[in-house]
Amino acid sequence: MNNLKLKSNSEVQLVFDKYPDVAKVKLSNLRELIINVADETENISMLEETLKWGEPSYITKHGSTLRMDWKPSSPDQYAMYFQCTSKLVPTFRIVYKDIFQFEGNRAIVFKIKEELPEKELKQCIKACLTYHKIKQLPLLGL
């Protein structure tokens, strides 16, 4: 463990509290996974948890912003969002085409009733949190 410092905006918890119970559990699990990946990743000493566009968002010094959300318009799913101009989702689409569902170049979409492919998702999270150090690598080093 890295002894990660988590800088959390108190408004994030208010957003989590508004989710329906099933979505809150799924998004809380994603949050825990993001924090664990950051803590396990060399050279990440601080993770900022804040709101971007009203959604829980995670930022590191050398990473790209990672957001997540559940929307009432699609109650059976939730998603992890990435900067659409990055190479992240296009690369995930190549490497993990048979594992994840994608939304354009901006998101990995998860079904509420399905288990997460944790091993592969952790690799995607790590790529996002370290993006500016790996973006030049073929397939982001995945």
C-alpha positions in Angstrom: 0.0 0.0 0.0 1.1 3.5 -0.9 -0.4 5.4 2.1 -2.6 7.2 -0.3 -4.0 10.6 0.7 -7.6 11.0 -0.3 -8.8 14.6 -0.6 -12.6 14.3 -0.6 -15.2 17.0 -1.2 -18.0 16.6 1.2 -20.5 17.3 -1.6 -19.7 13.9 -3.1 -21.4 12.0 -0.2 -24.5 14.1 -0.8 -24.6 12.8 -4.4 -24.1 9.2 -3.3 -26.9 9.6 -0.7 -29.4 10.6 -3.5 -28.9 7.4 -5.5 -31.4 4.6 -5.2 -30.1 1.9 -2.9 -29.1 -0.6 -5.6 -27.2 2.1 -7.6 -25.6 3.4 -4.4 -24.2 0.0 -3.6 -22.8 -0.4 -7.1 -21.3 3.1 -7.2 -19.8 2.7 -3.7 -18.1 -0.5 -4.9 -16.7 1.4 -7.9 -15.5 4.1 -5.6 -13.8 1.6 -3.3 -12.2 0.0 -6.4 -10.8 3.3 -7.6 -9.4 4.2 -4.2 -7.8 0.7 -3.9 -6.2 1.0 -7.4 -4.9 4.4 -6.6 -3.4 3.2 -3.4 -1.8 0.2 -5.1 -0.3 2.2 -7.9 3.2 3.4 -7.7 3.7 7.1 -7.8 0.2 8.0 -6.9 0.3 9.6 -3.4 -2.9 11.7 -3.7 -6.4 11.1 -5.1 -8.9 13.9 -5.3 -12.5 13.0 -5.0 -14.7 15.8 -6.2 -17.7 16.6 -8.4 -17.5 17.3 -12.1 -20.8 18.0 -13.9 -22.5 16.9 -10.7 -20.9 13.5 -10.8 -18.4 11.8 -8.4 -15.0 12.3 -10.1 -11.5 11.2 -9.3 -8.3 13.0 -10.3 -4.6 12.3 -9.8 -1.6 14.5 -10.6 -0.7 12.5 -13.8 -4.1 11.1 -14.6 -7.1 11.9 -16.6 -10.4 12.7 -14.8 -12.5 9.6 -14.1 -16.2 10.1 -13.4 -19.0 7.7 -12.5 -22.8 8.0 -12.4 -26.2 6.4 -12.5 -29.0 8.1 -14.3 -32.8 7.7 -13.8 -33.3 7.6 -17.6 -31.3 4.3 -17.7 -32.1 2.7 -14.3 -30.7 -0.7 -15.1 -27.2 0.5 -15.7 -24.5 2.8 -14.4 -21.2 4.0 -16.0 -17.7 5.0 -15.6 -16.8 8.1 -17.8 -13.5 9.1 -19.3 -12.3 12.2 -21.2 -13.7 11.6 -24.7 -10.7 13.1 -26.4 -8.3 10.7 -24.7 -7.1 7.4 -26.0 -8.6 5.6 -23.0 -12.0 4.3 -24.3 -10.8 3.6 -27.9 -7.9 1.5 -26.4 -10.2 -0.3 -23.9 -12.5 -1.1 -26.9 -9.6 -2.8 -28.6 -8.2 -4.7 -25.6 -11.5 -5.5 -23.8 -14.0 -5.7 -26.7 -15.5 -8.9 -25.4 -15.6 -7.9 -21.7 -17.1 -4.4 -21.5 -20.0 -2.5 -23.1 -19.0 1.0 -24.2 -20.8 4.3 -24.9 -19.0 6.2 -27.7 -15.5 7.2 -26.7 -16.5 8.3 -23.2 -17.8 5.5 -21.1 -17.8 1.9 -19.9 -21.4 0.9 -19.1 -22.3 -1.7 -16.5 -25.5 -3.5 -15.9 -26.9 -3.2 -12.4 -27.5 -6.9 -12.1 -24.2 -8.1 -13.4 -20.9 -8.6 -11.5 -17.9 -6.4 -12.5 -15.0 -7.9 -14.4 -12.8 -6.6 -11.6 -9.3 -7.6 -12.9 -9.9 -5.9 -16.3 -11.6 -2.9 -14.7 -8.7 -2.3 -12.4 -6.4 -2.1 -15.4 -8.7 0.5 -17.0 -8.8 2.5 -13.8 -5.0 2.4 -13.4 -4.6 3.5 -17.1 -6.9 6.5 -16.4 -5.2 7.5 -13.1 -1.8 7.4 -14.8 -2.8 8.4 -18.3 -0.3 11.3 -18.8 2.6 8.9 -18.1 1.4 6.1 -20.3 -0.5 7.8 -23.2 2.5 7.3 -25.6 2.7 3.5 -25.0 1.2 1.1 -27.5 -2.3 0.2 -26.2 -1.5 2.3 -23.1 0.7 -0.5 -21.9 -2.3 -2.7 -21.2 
